[in-house]
Amino acid sequence: MQVSTPPRLDGAPPDVGRGMTEIDFDDFYHAHFRVLTVQLCAYTGDLAQAQDLAQEAFCRAYARWSKVVQYDDPVAWVRRVAWNLAASRWRRLRTARAYLRRQREEHVPGPGPDRVMLTAALAKLPENQRRAVVMHHLADMTVAEIARQEGVAEGTVKSWLHRGRTTLATLLRERNEQPEESRD
């Protein structure tokens, strides 16, 4: 009495699986290469890469065919190898990109004209006024915090801020009124 093999769910011919011989690898390859390539293409988004991955997975299966052919589902083994290869490629690409970013000099655009003008004007302020203005307006520190840090009364900090802002306003106004050619 001969028992017929039920059809497989993955669409493979009934003779794929246990009991295949080495001669059957060619049939196995032709029966499953296209389906695996389509799956990998959907996974990677690149047909050429999917074909390479499928080809590499089948090459690895061929090298171990006497063992792989004994598995319940050799196609699942080949698919898993192909997915692992895809993940490995992505990890290598990510590592390579990170390495290149670390090696490459980052080009940051220079400061704009307003920033240059403000920096030049701040440099002309007395040191205590400059520190007070920077801490208050750029570091968002309160008058009390600045006074505590500088070891002075809050009224002194308020005075520094008032004088610093007045001087900055004058310097920036003068700078804006100058013709382009005569600016430093």
Rosetta constraint file for C-alpha pairs under 8 A:
AtomPair CA 5 CA 14 HARMONIC 6.17 0.50
AtomPair CA 6 CA 14 HARMONIC 6.95 0.50
AtomPair CA 7 CA 11 HARMONIC 7.53 0.50
AtomPair CA 7 CA 12 HARMONIC 7.89 0.50
AtomPair CA 7 CA 13 HARMONIC 7.31 0.50
AtomPair CA 7 CA 14 HARMONIC 5.70 0.50
AtomPair CA 8 CA 12 HARMONIC 5.99 0.50
AtomPair CA 8 CA 13 HARMONIC 7.16 0.50
AtomPair CA 8 CA 14 HARMONIC 6.34 0.50
AtomPair CA 12 CA 16 HARMONIC 6.53 0.50
AtomPair CA 12 CA 31 HARMONIC 6.81 0.50
AtomPair CA 12 CA 32 HARMONIC 7.35 0.50
AtomPair CA 13 CA 31 HARMONIC 7.74 0.50
AtomPair CA 15 CA 19 HARMONIC 7.80 0.50
AtomPair CA 15 CA 20 HARMONIC 6.87 0.50
AtomPair CA 16 CA 20 HARMONIC 6.52 0.50
AtomPair CA 16 CA 28 HARMONIC 6.84 0.50
AtomPair CA 16 CA 73 HARMONIC 7.97 0.50
AtomPair CA 16 CA 74 HARMONIC 7.81 0.50
AtomPair CA 17 CA 69 HARMONIC 6.15 0.50
AtomPair CA 17 CA 70 HARMONIC 6.77 0.50
AtomPair CA 17 CA 71 HARMONIC 6.64 0.50
AtomPair CA 17 CA 72 HARMONIC 5.73 0.50
AtomPair CA 17 CA 73 HARMONIC 5.73 0.50
AtomPair CA 17 CA 74 HARMONIC 6.24 0.50
AtomPair CA 18 CA 69 HARMONIC 6.31 0.50
AtomPair CA 18 CA 70 HARMONIC 5.16 0.50
AtomPair CA 18 CA 71 HARMONIC 6.52 0.50
AtomPair CA 18 CA 72 HARMONIC 6.20 0.50
AtomPair CA 19 CA 69 HARMONIC 7.37 0.50
AtomPair CA 19 CA 70 HARMONIC 6.92 0.50
AtomPair CA 20 CA 24 HARMONIC 6.15 0.50
AtomPair CA 20 CA 69 HARMONIC 6.14 0.50
AtomPair CA 20 CA 70 HARMONIC 7.72 0.50
AtomPair CA 21 CA 25 HARMONIC 7.53 0.50
AtomPair CA 21 CA 66 HARMONIC 7.90 0.50
AtomPair CA 21 CA 69 HARMONIC 7.57 0.50
AtomPair CA 22 CA 65 HARMONIC 6.94 0.50
AtomPair CA 22 CA 66 HARMONIC 6.86 0.50
AtomPair CA 24 CA 28 HARMONIC 6.12 0.50
AtomPair CA 25 CA 29 HARMONIC 5.98 0.50
AtomPair CA 25 CA 62 HARMONIC 7.19 0.50
AtomPair CA 25 CA 65 HARMONIC 7.53 0.50
AtomPair CA 26 CA 30 HARMONIC 6.25 0.50
AtomPair CA 27 CA 31 HARMONIC 5.98 0.50
AtomPair CA 28 CA 32 HARMONIC 6.24 0.50
AtomPair CA 29 CA 33 HARMONIC 5.54 0.50
AtomPair CA 29 CA 58 HARMONIC 7.09 0.50
AtomPair CA 30 CA 34 HARMONIC 7.59 0.50
AtomPair CA 32 CA 36 HARMONIC 6.12 0.50
AtomPair CA 32 CA 75 HARMONIC 7.40 0.50
AtomPair CA 33 CA 37 HARMONIC 6.04 0.50
AtomPair CA 33 CA 54 HARMONIC 6.74 0.50
AtomPair CA 33 CA 55 HARMONIC 7.81 0.50
AtomPair CA 34 CA 38 HARMONIC 6.23 0.50
AtomPair CA 35 CA 39 HARMONIC 6.39 0.50
AtomPair CA 36 CA 40 HARMONIC 6.15 0.50
AtomPair CA 36 CA 54 HARMONIC 6.47 0.50
AtomPair CA 36 CA 79 HARMONIC 6.75 0.50
AtomPair CA 37 CA 41 HARMONIC 5.94 0.50
AtomPair CA 37 CA 47 HARMONIC 7.59 0.50
AtomPair CA 37 CA 50 HARMONIC 5.43 0.50
AtomPair CA 37 CA 51 HARMONIC 5.56 0.50
AtomPair CA 37 CA 53 HARMONIC 7.95 0.50
AtomPair CA 37 CA 54 HARMONIC 5.84 0.50
AtomPair CA 38 CA 42 HARMONIC 6.29 0.50
AtomPair CA 38 CA 47 HARMONIC 7.91 0.50
AtomPair CA 38 CA 50 HARMONIC 7.52 0.50
AtomPair CA 39 CA 43 HARMONIC 6.30 0.50
AtomPair CA 40 CA 44 HARMONIC 5.91 0.50
AtomPair CA 40 CA 45 HARMONIC 7.86 0.50
AtomPair CA 40 CA 47 HARMONIC 7.92 0.50
AtomPair CA 40 CA 50 HARMONIC 4.94 0.50
AtomPair CA 40 CA 51 HARMONIC 7.89 0.50
AtomPair CA 40 CA 53 HARMONIC 7.66 0.50
AtomPair CA 40 CA 54 HARMONIC 7.55 0.50
AtomPair CA 40 CA 82 HARMONIC 7.75 0.50
AtomPair CA 40 CA 83 HARMONIC 7.45 0.50
AtomPair CA 41 CA 45 HARMONIC 5.16 0.50
AtomPair CA 41 CA 46 HARMONIC 5.40 0.50
AtomPair CA 41 CA 47 HARMONIC 5.04 0.50
AtomPair CA 41 CA 49 HARMONIC 7.49 0.50
AtomPair CA 41 CA 50 HARMONIC 4.91 0.50
AtomPair CA 41 CA 51 HARMONIC 7.86 0.50
AtomPair CA 42 CA 46 HARMONIC 7.76 0.50
AtomPair CA 44 CA 49 HARMONIC 7.38 0.50
AtomPair CA 44 CA 50 HARMONIC 6.75 0.50
AtomPair CA 44 CA 86 HARMONIC 7.45 0.50
AtomPair CA 46 CA 50 HARMONIC 6.09 0.50
AtomPair CA 47 CA 51 HARMONIC 6.15 0.50
AtomPair CA 48 CA 52 HARMONIC 6.29 0.50
AtomPair CA 49 CA 53 HARMONIC 6.11 0.50
AtomPair CA 50 CA 54 HARMONIC 6.10 0.50
AtomPair CA 51 CA 55 HARMONIC 6.00 0.50
AtomPair CA 52 CA 56 HARMONIC 6.11 0.50
AtomPair CA 53 CA 57 HARMONIC 6.14 0.50
AtomPair CA 53 CA 82 HARMONIC 5.54 0.50
AtomPair CA 53 CA 85 HARMONIC 6.56 0.50
AtomPair CA 53 CA 86 HARMONIC 6.73 0.50
AtomPair CA 54 CA 58 HARMONIC 6.18 0.50
AtomPair CA 54 CA 79 HARMONIC 7.96 0.50
AtomPair CA 54 CA 82 HARMONIC 5.83 0.50
AtomPair CA 55 CA 59 HARMONIC 6.14 0.50
AtomPair CA 56 CA 60 HARMONIC 6.26 0.50
AtomPair CA 56 CA 82 HARMONIC 7.37 0.50
AtomPair CA 57 CA 61 HARMONIC 6.23 0.50
AtomPair CA 57 CA 78 HARMONIC 5.61 0.50
AtomPair CA 57 CA 79 HARMONIC 7.43 0.50
AtomPair CA 57 CA 81 HARMONIC 5.63 0.50
AtomPair CA 57 CA 82 HARMONIC 5.12 0.50
AtomPair CA 57 CA 85 HARMONIC 7.84 0.50
AtomPair CA 58 CA 62 HARMONIC 6.05 0.50
AtomPair CA 58 CA 78 HARMONIC 6.39 0.50
AtomPair CA 59 CA 63 HARMONIC 6.31 0.50
AtomPair CA 60 CA 64 HARMONIC 6.53 0.50
AtomPair CA 61 CA 65 HARMONIC 5.42 0.50
AtomPair CA 61 CA 68 HARMONIC 6.50 0.50
AtomPair CA 61 CA 78 HARMONIC 6.48 0.50
AtomPair CA 64 CA 68 HARMONIC 5.94 0.50
AtomPair CA 65 CA 69 HARMONIC 5.59 0.50
AtomPair CA 66 CA 70 HARMONIC 7.03 0.50
AtomPair CA 67 CA 71 HARMONIC 7.28 0.50
AtomPair CA 68 CA 74 HARMONIC 5.77 0.50
AtomPair CA 68 CA 77 HARMONIC 7.51 0.50
AtomPair CA 69 CA 74 HARMONIC 5.96 0.50
AtomPair CA 70 CA 74 HARMONIC 7.61 0.50
AtomPair CA 73 CA 77 HARMONIC 6.85 0.50
AtomPair CA 74 CA 78 HARMONIC 6.36 0.50
AtomPair CA 75 CA 79 HARMONIC 6.04 0.50
AtomPair CA 76 CA 80 HARMONIC 6.05 0.50
AtomPair CA 77 CA 81 HARMONIC 6.24 0.50
AtomPair CA 78 CA 82 HARMONIC 6.20 0.50
AtomPair CA 79 CA 83 HARMONIC 6.19 0.50
AtomPair CA 80 CA 84 HARMONIC 6.09 0.50
AtomPair CA 81 CA 85 HARMONIC 6.13 0.50
AtomPair CA 82 CA 86 HARMONIC 6.25 0.50
AtomPair CA 83 CA 87 HARMONIC 6.27 0.50
AtomPair CA 84 CA 88 HARMONIC 6.12 0.50
AtomPair CA 85 CA 89 HARMONIC 6.18 0.50
AtomPair CA 86 CA 90 HARMONIC 6.35 0.50
AtomPair CA 87 CA 91 HARMONIC 6.26 0.50
AtomPair CA 88 CA 92 HARMONIC 6.16 0.50
AtomPair CA 89 CA 93 HARMONIC 6.08 0.50
AtomPair CA 90 CA 94 HARMONIC 6.03 0.50
AtomPair CA 91 CA 95 HARMONIC 6.12 0.50
AtomPair CA 92 CA 96 HARMONIC 6.05 0.50
AtomPair CA 93 CA 97 HARMONIC 6.05 0.50
AtomPair CA 94 CA 98 HARMONIC 6.19 0.50
AtomPair CA 95 CA 99 HARMONIC 6.15 0.50
AtomPair CA 96 CA 100 HARMONIC 6.17 0.50
AtomPair CA 97 CA 101 HARMONIC 6.13 0.50
AtomPair CA 98 CA 102 HARMONIC 6.29 0.50
AtomPair CA 99 CA 103 HARMONIC 6.22 0.50
AtomPair CA 100 CA 104 HARMONIC 5.84 0.50
AtomPair CA 101 CA 105 HARMONIC 7.84 0.50
AtomPair CA 111 CA 115 HARMONIC 5.88 0.50
AtomPair CA 111 CA 116 HARMONIC 6.43 0.50
AtomPair CA 112 CA 116 HARMONIC 6.37 0.50
AtomPair CA 113 CA 117 HARMONIC 6.08 0.50
AtomPair CA 114 CA 118 HARMONIC 6.10 0.50
AtomPair CA 115 CA 119 HARMONIC 6.06 0.50
AtomPair CA 116 CA 120 HARMONIC 6.16 0.50
AtomPair CA 117 CA 121 HARMONIC 6.18 0.50
AtomPair CA 117 CA 172 HARMONIC 7.23 0.50
AtomPair CA 117 CA 175 HARMONIC 7.71 0.50
AtomPair CA 118 CA 122 HARMONIC 6.04 0.50
AtomPair CA 118 CA 172 HARMONIC 7.31 0.50
AtomPair CA 119 CA 123 HARMONIC 6.19 0.50
AtomPair CA 120 CA 124 HARMONIC 6.75 0.50
AtomPair CA 121 CA 125 HARMONIC 7.01 0.50
AtomPair CA 121 CA 168 HARMONIC 6.15 0.50
AtomPair CA 121 CA 171 HARMONIC 6.11 0.50
AtomPair CA 121 CA 172 HARMONIC 6.80 0.50
AtomPair CA 122 CA 130 HARMONIC 6.10 0.50
AtomPair CA 122 CA 168 HARMONIC 6.95 0.50
AtomPair CA 123 CA 130 HARMONIC 7.51 0.50
AtomPair CA 125 CA 129 HARMONIC 6.28 0.50
AtomPair CA 125 CA 130 HARMONIC 5.58 0.50
AtomPair CA 125 CA 164 HARMONIC 6.63 0.50
AtomPair CA 125 CA 167 HARMONIC 7.31 0.50
AtomPair CA 125 CA 168 HARMONIC 7.69 0.50
AtomPair CA 126 CA 130 HARMONIC 6.10 0.50
AtomPair CA 127 CA 131 HARMONIC 6.11 0.50
AtomPair CA 128 CA 132 HARMONIC 6.18 0.50
AtomPair CA 128 CA 160 HARMONIC 6.92 0.50
AtomPair CA 129 CA 133 HARMONIC 6.10 0.50
AtomPair CA 129 CA 160 HARMONIC 4.77 0.50
AtomPair CA 129 CA 161 HARMONIC 6.20 0.50
AtomPair CA 129 CA 163 HARMONIC 7.17 0.50
AtomPair CA 129 CA 164 HARMONIC 5.17 0.50
AtomPair CA 130 CA 134 HARMONIC 6.09 0.50
AtomPair CA 130 CA 164 HARMONIC 6.68 0.50
AtomPair CA 131 CA 135 HARMONIC 5.98 0.50
AtomPair CA 132 CA 136 HARMONIC 5.94 0.50
AtomPair CA 132 CA 146 HARMONIC 6.91 0.50
AtomPair CA 132 CA 157 HARMONIC 6.67 0.50
AtomPair CA 132 CA 160 HARMONIC 6.48 0.50
AtomPair CA 132 CA 161 HARMONIC 6.02 0.50
AtomPair CA 133 CA 137 HARMONIC 5.79 0.50
AtomPair CA 133 CA 138 HARMONIC 7.63 0.50
AtomPair CA 133 CA 160 HARMONIC 7.81 0.50
AtomPair CA 133 CA 161 HARMONIC 5.71 0.50
AtomPair CA 133 CA 164 HARMONIC 6.58 0.50
AtomPair CA 133 CA 165 HARMONIC 7.36 0.50
AtomPair CA 134 CA 138 HARMONIC 5.11 0.50
AtomPair CA 134 CA 139 HARMONIC 6.53 0.50
AtomPair CA 135 CA 139 HARMONIC 4.67 0.50
AtomPair CA 135 CA 140 HARMONIC 6.34 0.50
AtomPair CA 135 CA 141 HARMONIC 5.67 0.50
AtomPair CA 135 CA 146 HARMONIC 7.06 0.50
AtomPair CA 136 CA 140 HARMONIC 5.00 0.50
AtomPair CA 136 CA 141 HARMONIC 4.77 0.50
AtomPair CA 136 CA 142 HARMONIC 6.18 0.50
AtomPair CA 136 CA 143 HARMONIC 7.10 0.50
AtomPair CA 136 CA 146 HARMONIC 7.51 0.50
AtomPair CA 137 CA 141 HARMONIC 7.45 0.50
AtomPair CA 141 CA 145 HARMONIC 5.99 0.50
AtomPair CA 141 CA 146 HARMONIC 6.47 0.50
AtomPair CA 142 CA 146 HARMONIC 6.31 0.50
AtomPair CA 143 CA 147 HARMONIC 6.10 0.50
AtomPair CA 143 CA 154 HARMONIC 6.16 0.50
AtomPair CA 143 CA 157 HARMONIC 6.35 0.50
AtomPair CA 143 CA 158 HARMONIC 6.93 0.50
AtomPair CA 144 CA 148 HARMONIC 6.12 0.50
AtomPair CA 144 CA 154 HARMONIC 5.92 0.50
AtomPair CA 145 CA 149 HARMONIC 6.14 0.50
AtomPair CA 146 CA 150 HARMONIC 5.95 0.50
AtomPair CA 146 CA 154 HARMONIC 7.93 0.50
AtomPair CA 146 CA 157 HARMONIC 7.02 0.50
AtomPair CA 147 CA 151 HARMONIC 5.66 0.50
AtomPair CA 147 CA 152 HARMONIC 5.04 0.50
AtomPair CA 147 CA 153 HARMONIC 5.69 0.50
AtomPair CA 147 CA 154 HARMONIC 5.27 0.50
AtomPair CA 147 CA 156 HARMONIC 7.78 0.50
AtomPair CA 147 CA 157 HARMONIC 6.07 0.50
AtomPair CA 148 CA 152 HARMONIC 6.72 0.50
AtomPair CA 148 CA 153 HARMONIC 7.93 0.50
AtomPair CA 152 CA 156 HARMONIC 6.46 0.50
AtomPair CA 152 CA 157 HARMONIC 7.30 0.50
AtomPair CA 153 CA 157 HARMONIC 6.77 0.50
AtomPair CA 154 CA 158 HARMONIC 6.26 0.50
AtomPair CA 155 CA 159 HARMONIC 6.14 0.50
AtomPair CA 156 CA 160 HARMONIC 6.21 0.50
AtomPair CA 157 CA 161 HARMONIC 6.12 0.50
AtomPair CA 158 CA 162 HARMONIC 6.09 0.50
AtomPair CA 159 CA 163 HARMONIC 6.10 0.50
AtomPair CA 160 CA 164 HARMONIC 5.80 0.50
AtomPair CA 161 CA 165 HARMONIC 5.97 0.50
AtomPair CA 162 CA 166 HARMONIC 6.12 0.50
AtomPair CA 163 CA 167 HARMONIC 6.08 0.50
AtomPair CA 164 CA 168 HARMONIC 6.03 0.50
AtomPair CA 165 CA 169 HARMONIC 6.02 0.50
AtomPair CA 166 CA 170 HARMONIC 6.33 0.50
AtomPair CA 167 CA 171 HARMONIC 6.13 0.50
AtomPair CA 168 CA 172 HARMONIC 5.96 0.50
AtomPair CA 169 CA 173 HARMONIC 5.97 0.50
AtomPair CA 170 CA 174 HARMONIC 6.12 0.50
AtomPair CA 171 CA 175 HARMONIC 6.08 0.50
AtomPair CA 172 CA 176 HARMONIC 6.12 0.50
AtomPair CA 173 CA 177 HARMONIC 6.25 0.50
AtomPair CA 174 CA 178 HARMONIC 6.44 0.50
AtomPair CA 175 CA 183 HARMONIC 7.37 0.50
AtomPair CA 178 CA 182 HARMONIC 6.68 0.50
AtomPair CA 178 CA 183 HARMONIC 6.66 0.50
AtomPair CA 179 CA 183 HARMONIC 6.88 0.50
